[in-house]
């Protein structure tokens, strides 16, 4: 993660990364902006970030998935391992 981006709050990191992907803009440029400007560029983004766990749990319940089940935990662990490998590859380290 870039130094400017790393200094932002998790919510601001989320907003800067979402805007960067959406608009094809350098995330470093966005990381230098004040929080209110990120909010202006992605209306509702901060609220979405703050409600992400609630929304995810609602989707699991809606789909009939029990997060306490061994199957879910195994899938969650596998996904976490894959994402950790992707992070390593993205930071130019061997997986």
TANORNOR-V640235 format. One record per residue. RES is the residue in one letter. SS is DSSP state (A for helix, B for strand, O for the rest). NEAR is the number of other ideal C-beta (glycine too) atoms within 10 Angstrom. D_CENTER is the distance of its C-alpha to the mean C-alpha in whole Angstrom. Layout:
res->RES ss->SS near->NEAR d_center->D_CENTER
res->RES ss->SS near->NEAR d_center->D_CENTER
This chain:
res->X ss->O near->14 d_center->12
res->X ss->O near->13 d_center->15
res->X ss->A near->8 d_center->17
res->X ss->A near->15 d_center->17
res->X ss->A near->17 d_center->13
res->X ss->A near->9 d_center->13
res->X ss->O near->12 d_center->15
res->X ss->O near->21 d_center->13
res->X ss->O near->11 d_center->12
res->X ss->A near->9 d_center->8
res->X ss->A near->17 d_center->9
res->X ss->A near->21 d_center->10
res->X ss->A near->20 d_center->8
res->X ss->A near->19 d_center->5
res->X ss->A near->25 d_center->9
res->X ss->A near->28 d_center->10
res->X ss->A near->16 d_center->8
res->X ss->A near->18 d_center->8
res->X ss->A near->20 d_center->12
res->X ss->A near->17 d_center->13
res->X ss->A near->10 d_center->12
res->X ss->A near->11 d_center->14
res->X ss->A near->11 d_center->17
res->X ss->O near->7 d_center->17
res->X ss->O near->13 d_center->17
res->X ss->O near->12 d_center->17
res->X ss->A near->18 d_center->14
res->X ss->A near->13 d_center->16
res->X ss->A near->12 d_center->18
res->X ss->A near->24 d_center->16
res->X ss->A near->22 d_center->15
res->X ss->O near->14 d_center->19
res->X ss->O near->18 d_center->19
res->X ss->O near->9 d_center->19
res->X ss->A near->14 d_center->17
res->X ss->A near->8 d_center->19
res->X ss->A near->13 d_center->19
res->X ss->A near->22 d_center->15
res->X ss->A near->17 d_center->16
res->X ss->A near->10 d_center->19
res->X ss->A near->17 d_center->17
res->X ss->O near->19 d_center->14
res->X ss->O near->8 d_center->17
res->X ss->O near->8 d_center->15
res->X ss->A near->19 d_center->11
res->X ss->A near->17 d_center->12
res->X ss->A near->11 d_center->13
res->X ss->A near->14 d_center->11
res->X ss->A near->17 d_center->8
res->X ss->A near->12 d_center->11
res->X ss->O near->11 d_center->12
res->X ss->A near->11 d_center->9
res->X ss->A near->8 d_center->11
res->X ss->A near->9 d_center->15
res->X ss->A near->10 d_center->14
res->X ss->A near->11 d_center->13
res->X ss->A near->12 d_center->16
res->X ss->A near->11 d_center->18
res->X ss->A near->10 d_center->17
res->X ss->A near->13 d_center->18
res->X ss->A near->11 d_center->21
res->X ss->A near->8 d_center->22
res->X ss->O near->7 d_center->22
res->X ss->O near->6 d_center->24
res->X ss->O near->13 d_center->22
res->X ss->O near->11 d_center->23
res->X ss->O near->11 d_center->20
res->X ss->O near->6 d_center->23
res->X ss->O near->10 d_center->24
res->X ss->A near->8 d_center->25
res->X ss->A near->9 d_center->24
res->X ss->A near->13 d_center->20
res->X ss->A near->12 d_center->20
res->X ss->A near->10 d_center->21
res->X ss->A near->12 d_center->19
res->X ss->A near->11 d_center->16
res->X ss->A near->10 d_center->17
res->X ss->A near->10 d_center->18
res->X ss->A near->10 d_center->14
res->X ss->A near->10 d_center->13
res->X ss->A near->10 d_center->16
res->X ss->A near->10 d_center->15
res->X ss->A near->10 d_center->12
res->X ss->A near->11 d_center->13
res->X ss->A near->12 d_center->16
res->X ss->A near->11 d_center->14
res->X ss->A near->12 d_center->12
res->X ss->A near->12 d_center->16
res->X ss->A near->11 d_center->17
res->X ss->A near->9 d_center->15
res->X ss->O near->8 d_center->17
res->X ss->O near->6 d_center->20
res->X ss->O near->9 d_center->21
res->X ss->O near->5 d_center->23
res->X ss->O near->8 d_center->21
